[in-house]
């Protein structure tokens, strides 16, 4: 089993690197740590975790796109807690978007401008082509259905309305915006600034996704891999 886990881990690493090519990844990754991590609103991250006050607490780790599941599972957690006697307000749900799942933290304009669907290998659930929009931000009624459950409100805005907390990895924003900038012959700082300015409302930048997952567990959240 340990060998299988190691093989899967190496496969994910190789897949992430292949998105841009190792040459493009290396430079922005090194620059992200040169002189220390950049601060793009992560200063409030520690305080953000004090919002975790529910009786039942869970953190979903989302390191890569995985169809509807990073958003369906938080809703299922809330629905089944309601069914077993715990209201939404008494649950704390945290979703951390990191690595190649960070496009979900960005407005659709960024998906179109930087071809994020093509770059991150994310297809639109309706067209089945590389997405030029964030399909999970303000979806239309009936956009998402689950077998036996029918229509389910799993848009990020809908989950936020139910108290779900979303964080995004700043290291990944730095590295991948830098890689995209290099591929498009743009300035890395300008692309990073553009992405940060177009984060969805209510999504908290984190010093890193790994840091955030650790903090969530320190605040009593059970860990679930959702990627």
C-alpha positions as CSV (number, residue, x, y, z in Angstrom):
1,X,0.0,0.0,0.0
2,X,2.9,2.4,0.8
3,X,4.3,1.8,-2.7
4,X,1.0,2.6,-4.3
5,X,0.7,5.8,-2.2
6,X,4.2,6.9,-3.3
7,X,3.4,6.1,-6.9
8,X,0.2,8.2,-6.8
9,X,2.1,11.0,-5.1
10,X,4.8,11.1,-7.8
11,X,2.2,10.9,-10.5
12,X,0.4,14.0,-9.1
13,X,3.7,15.9,-8.9
14,X,4.6,14.9,-12.4
15,X,1.2,16.0,-13.7
16,X,1.4,19.4,-12.0
17,X,4.9,20.0,-13.4
18,X,3.7,19.0,-16.9
19,X,1.1,21.7,-17.0
20,X,3.8,24.3,-17.7
21,X,7.0,22.3,-18.1
22,X,9.6,22.1,-15.4
23,X,11.6,25.0,-16.9
24,X,8.6,27.3,-16.5
25,X,7.8,26.1,-13.0
26,X,11.3,26.4,-11.5
27,X,11.9,30.1,-12.0
28,X,8.6,31.4,-10.4
29,X,8.8,28.8,-7.6
30,X,12.3,30.0,-6.6
31,X,11.3,33.7,-6.9
32,X,8.3,33.1,-4.7
33,X,10.6,32.2,-1.8
34,X,13.4,34.7,-2.6
35,X,13.7,37.0,0.4
36,X,10.7,35.4,2.1
37,X,7.1,34.8,1.1
38,X,5.1,37.6,-0.4
39,X,2.1,38.9,1.5
40,X,-1.1,39.4,-0.5
41,X,-3.7,39.7,2.2
42,X,-2.5,36.6,4.2
43,X,-1.9,38.7,7.4
44,X,-5.5,38.0,8.5
45,X,-5.3,34.3,8.0
46,X,-4.6,33.4,11.7
47,X,-7.6,35.4,12.8
48,X,-9.8,33.9,10.1
49,X,-9.5,30.5,11.7
50,X,-11.2,31.8,14.9
51,X,-14.4,31.6,12.9
52,X,-14.3,27.9,13.4
53,X,-16.7,27.5,16.3
54,X,-19.1,24.7,15.2
55,X,-19.8,21.5,17.1
56,X,-18.8,19.4,14.0
57,X,-15.7,20.7,12.2
58,X,-14.1,19.5,8.9
59,X,-11.5,20.7,6.4
60,X,-11.5,19.6,2.8
61,X,-8.1,19.6,1.1
62,X,-8.4,20.4,-2.6
63,X,-5.0,20.2,-4.3
64,X,-6.4,19.5,-7.8
65,X,-9.6,19.7,-9.8
66,X,-11.9,16.8,-9.1
67,X,-15.1,17.2,-11.0
68,X,-17.9,18.4,-8.6
69,X,-16.6,16.6,-5.5
70,X,-14.7,19.5,-3.8
71,X,-18.0,21.3,-3.7
72,X,-20.5,18.5,-3.5
73,X,-18.9,16.9,-0.4
74,X,-19.2,20.0,1.8
75,X,-22.9,20.2,0.9
76,X,-23.4,16.5,1.7
77,X,-21.6,17.0,5.0
78,X,-24.1,19.9,5.9
79,X,-27.2,18.0,4.6
80,X,-26.4,14.8,6.5
81,X,-25.6,16.8,9.7
82,X,-29.0,18.5,9.3
83,X,-30.6,15.1,8.9
84,X,-29.0,13.8,12.1
85,X,-29.9,16.8,14.2
86,X,-27.2,19.4,13.7
87,X,-28.1,22.7,12.0
88,X,-25.8,24.4,9.5
89,X,-24.9,27.1,12.0
90,X,-23.5,24.5,14.3
91,X,-21.1,23.1,11.7
92,X,-17.8,24.5,10.6
93,X,-16.7,23.6,7.1
94,X,-13.4,24.7,5.6
95,X,-12.3,24.2,2.0
96,X,-8.7,24.9,1.1
97,X,-8.0,25.4,-2.6
98,X,-4.3,24.8,-3.4
99,X,-1.9,23.6,-6.1
100,X,-3.8,23.1,-9.4
101,X,-7.2,23.8,-7.8
102,X,-6.6,27.5,-7.3
103,X,-8.5,28.7,-10.5
104,X,-11.7,28.0,-8.5
105,X,-10.8,30.9,-6.3
106,X,-10.8,33.3,-9.3
107,X,-13.5,35.2,-11.2
108,X,-14.5,34.0,-14.6
109,X,-12.8,36.9,-16.3
110,X,-9.4,35.4,-15.3
111,X,-10.4,32.1,-16.7
112,X,-11.1,33.7,-20.1
113,X,-8.1,36.1,-20.1
114,X,-5.5,33.5,-19.1
115,X,-7.1,30.4,-20.6
116,X,-7.1,28.7,-17.2
117,X,-9.4,25.9,-18.2
118,X,-6.9,24.9,-20.9
119,X,-3.8,25.5,-18.7
120,X,-5.1,23.6,-15.6
121,X,-7.0,20.9,-17.6
122,X,-10.4,21.9,-16.3
123,X,-13.4,21.2,-18.7
124,X,-16.7,23.1,-18.5
125,X,-19.3,20.7,-17.1
126,X,-21.8,21.9,-19.8
127,X,-19.7,22.2,-22.9
128,X,-17.1,19.5,-22.0
129,X,-14.4,21.8,-23.5
130,X,-11.7,23.7,-21.6
131,X,-13.5,26.1,-19.4
132,X,-13.4,29.8,-19.9
133,X,-15.5,30.4,-16.8
134,X,-15.6,29.5,-13.1
135,X,-18.6,27.1,-13.3
136,X,-18.8,27.0,-9.5
137,X,-19.3,30.7,-9.0
138,X,-23.0,31.8,-9.1
139,X,-24.2,28.8,-11.1
140,X,-27.6,28.9,-12.6
141,X,-30.4,26.9,-10.9
142,X,-30.2,23.3,-12.0
143,X,-26.6,23.5,-13.2
144,X,-25.6,20.7,-10.9
145,X,-27.4,17.5,-10.2
146,X,-26.5,14.4,-8.3
147,X,-28.0,10.9,-8.8
148,X,-31.0,10.4,-6.5
149,X,-30.5,13.9,-5.0
150,X,-31.5,15.9,-8.0
151,X,-30.5,19.6,-8.1
152,X,-27.9,20.5,-5.5
153,X,-26.7,24.0,-4.5
154,X,-22.9,23.5,-4.7
155,X,-21.8,26.8,-6.1
156,X,-19.1,28.5,-4.0
157,X,-21.5,31.4,-3.3
158,X,-24.2,29.0,-2.2
159,X,-21.8,27.1,0.1
160,X,-20.6,30.4,1.5
161,X,-24.2,31.3,2.3
162,X,-24.4,28.1,4.3
163,X,-21.3,29.1,6.3
164,X,-18.6,27.2,4.3
165,X,-15.2,29.0,4.6
166,X,-12.9,29.0,1.6
167,X,-9.1,29.7,1.6
168,X,-6.6,29.7,-1.3
169,X,-2.9,29.0,-1.3
170,X,-0.8,32.2,-1.9
171,X,2.3,30.1,-2.8
172,X,0.4,28.4,-5.6
173,X,-1.0,31.8,-6.7
174,X,2.6,33.1,-6.9
175,X,4.1,30.1,-8.6
176,X,1.3,29.5,-11.2
177,X,0.7,33.1,-12.0
178,X,4.5,33.4,-12.6
179,X,4.4,30.4,-14.9
180,X,1.5,31.7,-16.8
181,X,3.2,35.1,-17.1
182,X,6.3,33.4,-18.5
183,X,4.4,31.4,-21.0
184,X,2.5,34.5,-22.2
185,X,5.6,36.8,-22.0
186,X,4.1,39.0,-19.4
187,X,5.4,40.4,-16.1
188,X,4.9,37.9,-13.2
189,X,4.1,40.6,-10.7
190,X,1.4,42.0,-13.0
191,X,-0.3,38.7,-13.5
192,X,-0.1,37.9,-9.7
193,X,-1.6,41.3,-9.0
194,X,-4.4,40.7,-11.5
195,X,-5.2,37.3,-9.9
196,X,-5.3,38.6,-6.4
197,X,-7.5,41.5,-7.4
198,X,-9.9,39.0,-8.9
199,X,-10.2,36.6,-6.0
200,X,-13.9,35.7,-5.4
201,X,-15.5,37.6,-2.5
202,X,-15.0,36.0,0.9
203,X,-12.1,33.8,-0.2
204,X,-9.2,34.2,2.2
205,X,-5.6,34.0,0.9
206,X,-3.4,31.7,3.0
207,X,0.4,31.8,3.4
208,X,0.2,28.3,1.9
209,X,-2.4,25.6,1.5
210,X,-0.4,23.2,3.7
211,X,-0.1,25.8,6.4
212,X,-3.9,26.3,6.2
213,X,-4.7,22.6,6.5
214,X,-2.5,22.4,9.5
215,X,-4.2,25.4,11.2
216,X,-7.6,24.0,10.4
217,X,-6.7,20.7,12.2
218,X,-5.3,22.7,15.1
219,X,-8.7,24.3,15.4
220,X,-10.4,20.9,15.6
221,X,-11.3,20.1,12.0
222,X,-11.2,16.5,10.8
223,X,-9.2,16.1,7.5
224,X,-10.7,15.0,4.3
225,X,-8.8,14.7,1.0
226,X,-11.1,16.1,-1.7
227,X,-8.8,16.3,-4.7
